[in-house]
Amino acid sequence: MRALAVCQDELVIRTLHRVLSETFDVEFLVESRPLARRLVDSGVPATVGDPKRVDSYLRTDITPNTCVIVEDSGRRGLKRTVTAIRDAGGSLLYVLRVARGSARRKAEDLRSVVPELTHLDLSDLVAGALTTELGRSLTRARVQQYQRYFADADRVLILLHNEPDPDALAAGLALRNVLRRTRTTAIIGALQGITRPENLRMADLLDIGVEIVTPDDFGAFARIATVDVQPHYFGGLLPKVDLVVDHHPEQPGYTAVFKDIRADYGSTCTILTEHLRAVDVSISERTATAMLYAIKSDTLFFARHTNRSDLDAFTFLYPLSDPALIRKMEGADLTIERLEHVSRALATSRLRSQVLSAFVGETTREDFIPHTADFLLQIEDVRWSIVSGIVSGQLIVSVRNLGYSRNAGEFVKTVFGDIGNAGGHRSMAKAVIPIDRFRGKFGDLSGVGIAGRIGELAEQFLTDSQPERRMPATLSDR
């Protein structure tokens, strides 16, 4: 396809030529002979002519199908230029604003000559690519610091949270790649191992080995990094680390040589995708599959807490991954045990004002509680799903909502922050409360009573007329 660009600024001309020449047969109309000579000598097609004269365009043989781009640098004469192009038979007109000036008045004035004229802003056209490249350069510098700092370490521990989920497992694998380490020199470890069926299947299918470590083992490693978790999570057992990469709200109570914490990201693997791309590390199909599955899992396939970076990472990883393997990992999501917990929850449930609260009783695994909350949120007319249960003497409260109402993290912090550890994001949150403290505050309630009381507290929170207060989270939901 043919394009004619009417420009006088050499930087704009060379920028357009670089962008357009791969797709268009592009030629430039300029007023300056010396400029035209420089352009032609460097391989940029250019013609000398007065842009305000019809014959200048007739000599270029423009047709109604020629894309004509006119640079608007703020100088007078733009309307005469557009009129001359129209009189010469040009109809596909684009005005490229380099200087905004009186943009609105000028746009209306030009449309009186060419109603179908389109305005483009150079700043808008280059902003995305420029900010992306600058951001990648900053990330590259940061990652190169990590690599240099970890380079002389004999053994590295990449520590995950207890019961590692897909985002933690894939992030551990990705960080090992970022640091250019092997499974011998960089151990992926956790204080408590994997028990959830889909996570076990993921680790097995992708050969992600997670070693069980104890606090006594920490001293055997020259460097320690945590991914998808921050050291405060370990209750003072790890006051100092070398690197933290996480997407949960930043927490106090530890020191780190390096941190990359982005609470606006939906997945830690999104951060690590940017790290790998910034330093041009080759991403294997195995690692790409793990990271893609992690992003899909942590964002509920972009249904919660997602930004453009998560979408960009997913788009980048998809062609590198094995979708069939992801479908196989997802097949382990529904089990008889999980359905039993859903049944328990329904037996104690309370649904009022689109808030469903339920209690699953005592259970051996904490993951049954958030899974049940996710499941119940799918019920029609449910906008908040709150499921509680008891694990090893702790009352676990898992909250899910549709993301556009009041903040779930603020709810658990407000209601349970004084008796336990609570916090999270807008659409998902968690509280962990010693059961004796809960009973001390709310009474010795039955299962139905616990579900009812928490449901009432949620209703009260949602109907509170006071302005919403943003409070820092202290526990990221797992």
C-alpha positions in Angstrom: 0.0 0.0 0.0 1.2 3.5 -0.9 1.7 6.4 1.6 2.7 10.0 1.1 4.0 11.8 4.2 4.1 15.7 4.1 6.7 16.5 6.8 9.4 19.1 7.3 11.0 17.8 10.5 13.9 15.4 9.8 13.5 13.5 13.1 9.8 12.9 12.4 10.5 11.9 8.8 13.1 9.3 9.8 10.9 8.0 12.6 7.9 7.6 10.2 10.1 6.0 7.6 11.4 3.4 10.0 7.9 2.6 11.2 6.0 2.6 7.9 8.5 1.3 5.4 8.0 -2.3 6.4 4.3 -2.1 5.5 3.9 0.8 3.1 5.6 2.1 0.0 6.2 5.5 1.6 7.5 8.7 0.1 8.0 12.1 1.7 7.2 15.6 0.4 9.5 18.3 1.8 10.1 21.9 1.1 13.9 22.0 1.7 16.2 20.8 -1.1 19.1 20.2 1.2 16.9 18.1 3.5 15.6 16.1 0.5 19.1 15.5 -0.7 20.2 14.1 2.8 17.1 11.9 2.9 17.6 10.4 -0.6 21.3 9.9 0.1 20.4 7.8 3.2 17.8 5.8 1.4 14.6 7.7 2.3 12.5 8.5 -0.7 11.8 12.2 -0.8 10.4 14.8 -3.3 10.8 18.6 -3.1 7.6 20.7 -3.4 5.3 23.3 -1.9 2.8 21.4 0.3 0.2 24.2 -0.2 0.1 23.7 -4.0 -2.0 21.2 -5.8 0.6 20.5 -8.5 3.0 19.2 -5.9 0.6 16.3 -5.2 -0.2 15.8 -8.9 3.5 15.1 -9.5 3.5 12.4 -6.9 0.5 10.7 -8.6 -1.6 10.4 -5.5 -4.9 8.5 -5.8 -8.0 8.3 -3.5 -6.3 5.1 -2.1 -3.0 6.8 -1.1 -2.6 7.3 2.6 -1.6 10.9 3.1 0.0 11.9 6.4 0.5 15.6 7.1 2.7 16.8 9.9 1.1 19.5 12.1 3.9 21.3 13.7 1.8 24.3 14.8 2.7 26.5 12.0 0.2 28.3 9.8 -0.9 26.9 6.4 -2.1 23.5 7.5 -5.6 24.2 6.2 -4.3 25.2 2.8 -2.1 22.1 2.7 -5.1 19.8 3.4 -7.2 21.7 0.8 -4.5 21.2 -1.8 -4.4 17.4 -1.1 -8.1 17.2 -1.3 -8.2 19.1 -4.6 -5.5 16.8 -6.0 -7.7 13.7 -5.3 -6.4 12.7 -1.9 -9.1 11.4 0.5 -7.3 9.2 3.0 -5.9 12.0 5.1 -4.2 11.8 8.5 -3.0 14.8 10.4 -0.1 14.0 12.7 0.1 16.4 15.6 3.7 17.2 16.7 2.7 20.4 18.5 -0.8 20.4 20.0 -1.4 24.2 19.9 -5.2 25.0 19.5 -5.9 21.3 18.7 -9.7 21.3 19.2 -10.4 24.5 17.1 -8.0 23.4 14.4 -9.6 19.9 14.2 -13.0 21.4 13.7 -11.7 23.8 11.1 -10.0 21.1 9.1 -13.0 18.8 9.1 -15.0 21.4 7.3 -12.6 20.7 4.4 -12.2 17.0 4.8 -15.0 15.5 7.0 -13.4 12.0 7.2 -9.9 13.4 8.2 -8.3 11.6 11.2 -6.1 13.2 13.8 -3.1 11.4 15.3 -0.8 12.5 18.1 2.9 11.7 17.7 3.2 11.5 21.5 0.4 9.0 21.7 1.9 6.9 19.0 5.4 6.7 20.5 4.4 6.7 24.2 3.6 3.0 24.6 6.8 1.8 22.8 8.9 4.4 24.6 7.7 3.7 28.1 7.9 0.0 27.5 11.5 0.2 26.3 12.5 2.5 29.2 10.8 0.3 31.7 12.6 -2.7 30.2 15.9 -0.9 30.5 15.3 -0.2 34.2 14.3 -3.8 34.8 17.4 -5.0 32.9 19.6 -2.9 35.1 17.9 -4.2 38.2 18.1 -7.8 37.1 21.8 -7.5 36.2 22.3 -6.3 39.8 20.7 -9.5 41.1 22.8 -11.6 38.8 26.0 -10.0 39.9 25.1 -10.3 43.6 24.2 -14.0 43.3 27.0 -14.9 40.9 29.6 -15.9 43.5 27.2 -17.9 45.8 27.9 -21.6 46.0 24.3 -22.5 47.0 21.1 -20.4 46.7 17.8 -21.1 48.4 14.6 -19.9 46.5 12.1 -20.1 49.3 8.3 -20.5 48.7 5.4 -20.1 51.1 3.9 -23.1 52.8 1.7 -25.3 50.5 3.1 -23.7 47.3 0.6 -22.8 44.7 1.1 -22.5 40.9 2.4 -18.9 41.1 5.0 -19.8 43.7 6.1 -23.0 41.9 6.5 -21.3 38.6 8.1 -18.2 40.1 10.7 -20.4 41.7 11.5 -22.0 38.4 11.6 -18.6 36.7 13.9 -17.0 39.2 16.3 -19.9 38.9 16.4 -19.1 35.2 16.8 -15.3 35.9 19.8 -16.0 38.1 21.2 -18.5 35.5 21.3 -21.3 38.0 20.7 -25.0 37.9 18.6 -27.2 40.3 21.9 -28.2 42.0 23.1 -24.6 42.7 19.6 -23.1 43.4 17.3 -25.1 45.5 13.6 -24.4 45.4 12.4 -25.1 48.9 9.5 -24.7 51.4 8.9 -25.3 55.1 5.8 -27.3 54.2 5.3 -29.2 51.0 2.6 -29.6 48.4 -0.6 -31.3 49.1 -3.2 -29.8 46.8 -4.1 -32.2 43.9 -3.7 -29.6 41.1 -0.4 -28.4 42.5 1.0 -31.9 42.9 0.0 -32.6 39.3 1.7 -29.4 38.1 4.9 -30.2 40.0 4.9 -33.8 38.6 4.1 -32.9 35.0 6.6 -30.1 34.9 9.2 -31.8 37.1 9.4 -29.0 39.6 11.2 -30.3 42.6 10.4 -28.6 46.0 12.7 -29.6 48.8 11.5 -29.4 52.4 13.8 -27.2 54.5 13.8 -26.1 58.1 15.0 -22.8 59.7 18.1 -24.6 60.7 19.0 -25.2 57.1 19.0 -21.4 56.2 22.6 -21.0 57.3 23.8 -23.5 54.7 22.9 -21.2 51.8 25.1 -18.3 50.7 22.1 -16.4 49.4 18.3 -16.6 50.1 15.5 -15.3 47.9 11.8 -15.5 48.5 9.2 -15.5 45.6 5.4 -15.0 45.9 5.9 -14.4 49.6 7.7 -12.0 51.9 9.8 -12.9 54.9 7.3 -11.6 57.5 5.2 -14.6 56.5 7.7 -16.9 58.4 7.1 -15.3 61.7 10.6 -13.9 62.5 12.4 -17.0 61.3 13.9 -15.1 58.4 14.6 -11.5 59.4 17.0 -10.9 56.5 17.0 -12.1 52.9 18.9 -11.2 49.7 16.0 -10.9 47.3 12.2 -10.6 47.4 10.0 -10.9 44.3 6.3 -10.7 45.1 3.0 -9.3 44.0 1.3 -9.1 47.4 1.1 -5.8 49.4 4.5 -4.9 50.9 4.9 -5.8 54.5 7.3 -4.6 57.3 9.4 -6.7 59.7 12.4 -7.8 57.6 15.3 -6.4 55.6 16.3 -7.3 52.0 19.2 -6.4 49.9 16.9 -6.3 46.8 13.1 -6.1 46.5 10.8 -6.1 43.6 7.3 -5.9 45.0 4.4 -4.9 42.8 1.0 -5.2 44.5 -0.8 -4.0 41.4 0.2 -7.1 39.5 -2.0 -10.2 39.4 0.8 -12.7 39.6 4.5 -12.9 40.7 5.1 -14.7 37.4 4.2 -11.5 35.5 7.0 -9.7 37.3 9.4 -12.5 36.5 8.3 -12.6 32.8 9.5 -9.0 32.6 12.8 -10.0 34.3 13.4 -12.8 31.8 12.5 -10.6 28.8 14.6 -7.7 30.0 17.8 -9.7 30.0 16.9 -11.8 26.9 17.0 -15.2 28.7 15.7 -18.0 26.6 12.5 -19.3 28.1 12.0 -23.1 27.7 8.6 -24.6 26.9 8.5 -26.1 30.4 9.1 -22.7 32.1 6.7 -20.8 29.9 4.0 -23.4 30.5 4.5 -23.2 34.3 4.4 -19.4 34.2 1.4 -19.2 31.9 -0.6 -21.6 34.1 0.4 -19.5 37.2 -0.8 -16.3 35.7 -4.0 -17.9 34.6 -4.5 -19.5 38.0 -3.7 -16.5 40.2 -5.9 -14.1 38.2 -8.7 -16.7 37.7 -8.1 -16.2 34.0 -8.1 -12.4 34.4 -11.3 -12.3 36.4 -9.6 -10.7 39.4 -6.8 -8.3 40.3 -5.4 -8.0 36.8 -3.6 -5.2 34.9 -2.2 -4.7 31.5 1.2 -6.2 32.4 -0.5 -9.5 33.3 -2.2 -9.6 29.8 1.1 -8.7 28.1 3.0 -11.5 30.0 0.2 -14.0 29.1 0.4 -12.9 25.4 4.2 -13.3 25.3 4.2 -16.7 27.1 1.3 -18.3 25.2 3.1 -19.2 22.0 6.1 -20.5 24.0 3.9 -22.9 26.2 2.2 -26.2 25.8 -1.6 -25.5 26.2 -2.4 -29.2 26.2 -0.3 -29.7 29.3 -2.1 -26.8 31.0 -5.4 -28.4 30.3 -4.1 -31.6 31.8 -3.0 -29.8 35.0 -6.4 -28.1 35.3 -8.1 -31.4 35.2 -7.2 -32.1 38.9 -9.2 -29.1 40.2 -12.4 -30.9 41.3 -12.1 -33.8 43.7 -14.5 -35.7 46.0 -12.9 -34.1 49.1 -13.5 -30.6 47.7 -17.1 -31.4 46.9 -17.5 -32.7 50.4 -16.4 -29.4 51.8 -18.8 -27.5 49.5 -21.6 -29.8 50.8 -20.6 -28.9 54.4 -20.5 -25.2 53.6 -24.0 -25.3 52.0 -25.4 -27.1 55.1 -24.4 -24.1 57.3 -24.7 -21.3 54.7 -26.5 -18.0 55.1 -27.3 -15.9 52.1 -28.6 -12.3 52.6 -28.1 -9.1 50.7 -26.0 -11.1 48.1 -23.5 -12.1 50.9 -23.1 -15.9 51.3 -21.3 -16.9 54.5 -20.6 -20.5 55.4 -18.6 -22.7 57.8 -16.9 -26.0 56.8 -16.0 -27.1 60.3 -12.7 -28.7 61.2 -10.5 -29.7 58.3 -7.0 -31.1 57.7 -6.1 -28.8 54.8 -6.4 -25.1 54.7 -6.8 -25.0 50.9 -10.3 -26.5 51.1 -11.5 -23.2 52.5 -10.5 -20.8 49.8 -11.5 -23.3 47.1 -15.0 -23.5 48.6 -15.2 -19.7 48.7 -14.2 -19.6 45.0 -16.8 -22.3 44.2 -19.7 -20.6 46.0 -19.0 -17.2 44.4 -20.3 -18.7 41.2 -23.8 -19.1 42.6 -26.4 -16.7 41.1 -27.1 -13.6 43.2 -23.9 -14.1 45.3 -21.5 -11.1 45.2 -19.6 -11.9 48.4 -18.6 -15.4 49.4 -17.1 -15.9 52.9 -16.1 -19.4 54.0 -14.6 -20.2 57.4 -13.2 -23.4 58.9 -10.8 -24.6 61.6 -7.3 -25.9 60.9 -5.1 -26.9 63.8 -6.8 -24.6 66.3 -6.9 -21.6 63.9 -10.1 -20.2 62.4 -9.4 -19.5 58.7 -11.7 -17.0 57.0 -11.5 -16.8 53.2 -13.3 -13.9 51.4 -14.0 -13.6 47.7 -16.1 -11.0 45.9 -16.6 -9.7 42.4 -14.0 -7.0 42.7 -16.0 -3.9 42.2 -17.6 -3.5 45.6 -16.0 -2.7 49.0 -12.5 -4.0 49.7 -12.3 -7.5 51.0 -8.9 -6.9 52.5 -10.2 -4.0 54.4 -13.1 -6.0 55.7 -11.0 -8.7 57.3 -8.6 -6.2 58.7 -11.4 -4.1 60.2 -13.2 -7.1 61.7 -10.4 -9.5 62.7 -7.2 -7.4 62.7 -7.3 -7.0 66.5 -7.5 -10.7 67.2 -5.5 -12.3 64.3 -3.6 -11.8 61.1 -5.7 -10.4 58.3 -5.6 -8.7 55.0 -5.5 -9.1 51.2 -6.7 -7.5 48.0 -10.0 -5.9 47.0 -11.5 -9.1 45.6 -9.8 -11.7 47.8 -8.7 -11.8 51.4 -7.9 -14.0 54.4 -7.9 -13.9 58.1 -6.1 -16.4 60.5 -7.4 -16.2 64.0 -6.7 -18.4 67.1 -10.1 -20.0 67.8 -10.0 -19.0 71.5 -9.5 -15.4 70.5 -12.5 -15.5 68.1 -14.7 -17.1 70.8 -13.4 -14.5 73.3 -14.7 -11.7 71.1 -17.8 -13.2 69.5 -18.8 -16.0 71.9 -18.8 -19.8 71.7 -20.8 -20.1 68.5 -21.9 -23.2 66.7 -20.9 -23.7 63.0 -24.1 -22.1 61.8 -23.6 -19.4 64.4 -20.1 -18.6 63.1 -21.3 -18.4 59.5 -24.3 -16.2 60.6 -22.2 -13.8 62.7 -19.5 -13.3 60.0 -22.3 -12.8 57.5 -23.8 -10.1 59.7 -20.5 -8.4 60.1 -20.0 -8.4 56.3 -23.5 -6.9 55.8 -22.7 -4.2 58.3 -19.4 -3.4 56.6 -21.1 -3.2 53.2 -23.9 -0.9 54.3 -21.7 1.3 56.5 -22.3 4.9 55.3 -18.8 6.1 56.4 -16.3 6.8 53.5 -14.2 3.8 52.6 -10.8 3.9 54.4 -7.8 2.2 52.8 -5.9 0.2 55.3 -2.7 -1.7 54.7 -3.0 -5.4 54.4 -0.9 -7.7 56.7 -1.6 -11.1 55.2 -1.9 -11.9 51.6 -4.5 -14.5 50.7 -3.2 -17.9 49.8 
